[in-house]
Amino acid sequence: MKRAHDRNPLRRREVRASLFCILLFVAACGGDRSFKGGASTAAPDPLLAGPYPVGVTTITFVDPARDRPLRTEIWYPAGESARGLPPSPITDFVDPSLAPLLADSTVPLVAVRDVPISPDAPFPLIAFSHGNGGIRFQNTFQMERLASHGFVVVAPDRTGNTLSTSATIRTRRRTVPSTSRSSTTR
């Protein structure tokens, strides 16, 4: 008898993606040089920025078997050359056709796009997965803070489950008149 996840190709993909992320996390974990732990050393305050300037880059990975892109944002501890440079505007995170919608955004960002990574590597890796119908850069302030404390954070758009694909699906559903439903269906 086949198990439920064997019959559902979407479920198999989710399991494979989860295993990939876990393996990537385990493989990339390194020591945090800024916090050694112990009774006499306090952990860094997560509300304050860490010692590193922050870099950000966008990479699109492609699954050739399914010809499916995976657009991924990566925040990382940057080298000192990034300190004081102007941050990447929020419009750099979206498709150019959507940029005008965010042009007046007042979201305070600190990450500088495509600057060199700090030479203090290796850094621990954190994989961020947005929620249902979210976007890879929805928690930018948290990603930047983590990177400033010496973490590399990867945040992919979950293919078929982003804000833009959810909006498209919802729009399509609304084109069906609500009066076409049976009054007995609840």
N, C-alpha and C positions, 0 to 999 in steps of 0.2 A: 504494500500500500504506500502510495506517495504521501509525503508530509505536505502540509499546506504551503510551506515556503518553496517546495520543489515545483509546485504547480504554478506559482505566481512569479513570472519573470521579473516584475518590479521588486518583489520582496527579495529575490536572489541578488539583484543589483544592489539593494540597500545593504544586505548582509556583506557582500563583497566590498562595497565602499566603506562600511564600518570597519571591517577587518583591515583594509588598506590604511585607514586613518590611524587605527590602533598600532599597527606595525610601524608606520611612519613616525608616530609619536615615540614609541619605544626606541627606535633606531636613532632618533635625533636628540634624545634627552642627553643633556650634559649638565655639568655642575654650574650652579649660579655663583659666579665669582664675587658678586656684590653682597651675598648673604651666606655666611658660614655656619649660622645656627649656634646652638649652645646656650647655656644658662645666662651668660653675661652679655650676649649680643642680642639686641632687639631686632625683630624683623622690620624691613622697610615699611614705611607708612604708604599704603596703596592710594591714599588720597592726594599724596604729593608726587610730583613728577620725579622720575628717577634720574640717575646721573648721565644717561645717554641722550643725545639728540635722536630724533626718530626719522627713519626713512620709510618710504612706501613704494611699491611697484605693483603693476598689474601684469599677470602672465595668463595667457590662454593655453591650457593644455587641450589636446585633442585625443579622443578615444578613437583610433582608426577603425576598430572593429565595428563601431556603430556610427562613425562619422559624427561624433557629438562633441562640441566644445565644452570646456569647463573653465569659465573665466574666474580667476582667482586673484584676490588682493592679498598682498603680503606686506606686513609691517615688521620692521626690524630695527635693532639698535644700530644707529648710523655712526660713521666716523666723525671726528671733530670738525671736519670741513663743512658739515651740514649745519653746525650750530650758527644761529643767527640768519640763516637763509629764509626767504619767504616760504610759508607753507603752501602745499598743493591745494588749489581751490576745490571745493566739493564737486564742481562741474567736471573735474578730471576723472571722477569715479563712474560716470555714466556715459552712455552712448551719446555722441555729439548731437543727435536729434532731440535728446531729452534735456540737454544742458540748459536751454533757456528757462526750463521750469524751475531750476535751482539757482539761477543767476543772482537772485536777491537774497539768497540764504545767509543767515547770520551764524551758522554753526561754526564755533571756534575750532580750528584745526591747527595741529603743530607739525605734522609729518611733511617732509620734503620729498618730492617725487624723484626716484631713480638716482639717489646719491649712494656712495660706497658704504658698505657695511663696516661696522667697527672691527678693528683688528683683534679685539678681545675674544673673538669666537673661539670655541663653539658656544652656542647659546641653546637653552632649552626651547622646544617647539610646542606651541599650543595650536590646536585646530579648533576654529570657531565654526559652528554650523548655525546659520540663521534659522529662525522658526518658520512655520508654515506660511508661505506667501511672503517671506521676508526678502532681504537683499544682503549681499556680502558686506556692505559697508554700513549697515544700520547701527552698529555699536562702535563706530569709529573712535569715539572718545576713550572707550575701554581698551581698544586695540593699541592706540597710541600710548596710553599709560603703561600697558604691559610691556610694550617695546622699549619704553624709556627706562624700565627696570631690568632690561636684559633678556627679554623673551622675543622669539620670532613667532609671529602669529599669522597663520594662513587661514583665509576665509573664502571658500569657493561659493559661487552661486549654485544652488542645488538645481540641476537641470530639470525643467518642467515644474518647479515649485518656487518661483520667485515672485516678487511683487508684480512685475510686468506680465508674467504668464498667468498669474491669478487674476489680474485685472482683465485680461483678454477672455479668460474663461467666464468670469462673472458677467462681462458685457454680452457674450454670446448667450448665456443663460437668460438674460433679461430680454432678449429679443423674442422669446416665446411668451405670448400673452398669458398672464396668470389665470385668466378665465378659461383657458383650455384644459385646466386640471379638473378632475372629477371632484365634486363636492364631498364625496365619501372618502377620498384619499387624505390622510393626515400624516 
